Amino acid sequence: MSRATGTATSLALTGVGAILAFATSLSAMGFDGRTLGWVLMQIGAAGLLVAFMIGDVDRDSPHLFVDRERHDAPSRVIDAPQVHVPSRSAR
């Protein structure tokens, strides 16, 4: 799951939870909509935290980059070429 997807899902859960918790008085057969709203808001907040923590894992390796030139193939990670530039004093 990408960071953007996790963030969007978490915000949607938090929004639906807030509506149920604060804007409705839903109650039927022992089911309380306000309690469900609070649970959804907590799940959304936890998901948002996880999305931000997990989303940065792929940025820890500066020598790797994603090759996205081919749009018909899945993204692949390849090693960046190591380029040696001689110093000017060596000439």
C-alpha positions in Angstrom: 0.0 0.0 0.0 1.4 3.4 -0.9 1.6 6.3 1.5 -1.0 8.2 -0.3 -3.5 5.4 -0.3 -2.9 4.8 3.4 -3.3 8.4 4.2 -6.5 8.8 2.2 -8.1 5.7 3.7 -7.2 6.8 7.2 -8.6 10.3 6.7 -11.8 8.8 5.2 -12.2 6.5 8.3 -11.6 9.4 10.6 -14.2 11.5 8.8 -16.9 8.9 8.8 -16.1 8.2 12.4 -16.4 11.9 13.3 -19.8 12.1 11.5 -21.1 9.1 13.4 -19.7 10.3 16.8 -20.7 14.0 16.6 -23.5 14.5 14.1 -25.8 11.5 14.5 -27.8 9.9 17.3 -28.0 6.4 15.7 -29.0 3.7 18.1 -30.8 0.4 17.3 -30.9 -3.0 19.0 -28.0 -2.3 21.4 -26.0 -0.7 18.6 -24.6 2.8 19.4 -23.5 4.8 16.4 -21.5 7.2 18.6 -19.3 4.3 19.9 -18.8 3.1 16.4 -17.8 6.6 15.4 -15.1 6.8 18.1 -13.8 3.4 17.2 -13.5 4.4 13.5 -11.7 7.6 14.5 -9.2 5.7 16.5 -8.6 3.2 13.7 -8.2 6.1 11.3 -5.6 7.8 13.5 -3.7 4.6 14.0 -3.7 4.0 10.2 -2.5 7.5 9.6 0.4 7.0 12.0 1.3 3.7 10.3 1.1 5.2 6.8 3.6 7.9 7.8 6.0 5.5 9.5 5.9 2.8 6.8 5.8 5.2 3.9 9.3 6.5 4.5 11.0 3.1 4.5 11.9 3.1 0.8 13.7 6.5 1.2 16.4 5.1 3.4 18.6 3.9 0.6 20.0 6.9 -1.4 21.9 4.8 -3.9 18.7 3.2 -5.2 16.3 4.8 -7.6 13.1 3.6 -9.3 13.2 3.2 -13.1 9.9 4.4 -14.4 10.7 5.0 -18.0 8.7 2.1 -19.3 5.0 2.7 -18.5 3.9 -0.8 -19.6 6.2 -2.6 -17.1 6.0 -2.6 -13.3 8.4 -0.3 -11.5 11.7 -1.9 -10.7 14.5 -0.8 -8.4 18.0 -0.8 -9.8 21.4 0.3 -8.5 22.5 3.7 -9.5 25.7 3.8 -11.5 28.9 4.7 -9.7 30.7 7.4 -11.6 34.3 8.2 -10.9 35.3 11.8 -11.8 39.1 12.4 -11.8 40.3 15.4 -9.9 41.8 18.3 -11.8 45.1 18.0 -10.1 45.6 14.5 -11.7 45.9 15.9 -15.2 
